[in-house]
Amino acid sequence: MKNTKTIISLIIFSIFIISTADAQKISIEEGDLEFFKEVSELNIEYDFSDYGVGKFKTEEAYIEDKKADYNKDEPGKGDQWEEEWHADKENTYQPKFEQLFNLIMLSEGVGIVAGAYTNADYTLILKTTFMEPGYNIGISRKDASINVEMTFIKTDDPENPLAVVTMVKVPGRGGMGGDFDTEYRIGEAYAKAGKEMAQYVWKKVLK
């Protein structure tokens, strides 16, 4: 058991090194998080239906611009990029959030797990409201970042939120400058959001 806790601590420490030193600003817009005292499983649903990307007001406009550029260079490359862009949400961003949320809860000895638990009493609807992909071309770089809104509900009573939480400009970047891939940078932003949310719940409600 001691070895397991040591491994978890090392993983979290490495994540802290990659992440920014400062804790992320978390704003409670509505309600409170006291219900977490009753949570054992937290269902998560993700909403990517309406958000801006970089300088573009909508994801659709961003995709069309990037796809056209890629297809101009190599026919079909832009279409492949679009498929990968959408797949990254389910294959990388969602798992990153859940993994870090659950890792923090595990490290603190809290019996809460988050993920696709559709029969759970409580559900988190995680809505992305803005995404900055960032870039890294070696001689110049810009971190990725995301804005998210988290609405917590009783699963059987979705019309009455228990709490609404926002996080703005959650940064995403890799250690040692090796984050050349957009998927990786944005994934790290979701990982940080999961880590910071779990730490907030632990410190403010469960500790």
Number of C-alpha atoms within 10 A of each C-alpha: 6 7 8 10 14 12 13 16 15 12 12 17 12 12 18 14 12 17 21 14 8 7 13 18 13 15 12 13 13 13 13 15 18 14 14 17 12 10 16 14 20 22 21 22 17 15 15 13 10 13 19 19 19 17 10 16 13 16 18 13 14 15 19 13 13 15 19 16 14 17 15 12 10 10 13 13 15 21 17 13 16 15 10 13 14 12 13 17 17 12 13 17 21 20 18 23 25 21 18 24 25 21 20 22 20 15 15 15 10 15 11 18 19 23 20 14 15 14 12 18 17 25 29 23 17 21 19 21 20 23 22 24 21 20 17 18 11 10 5 7 14 15 19 26 25 24 21 22 20 23 23 26 21 17 17 12 12 14 9 11 17 20 18 20 19 19 20 17 17 27 25 28 29 20 11 8 12 12 23 16 16 20 19 19 27 30 29 28 29 29 27 27 28 24 27 22 21 21 19 18 16 17 9 10 14 14 10
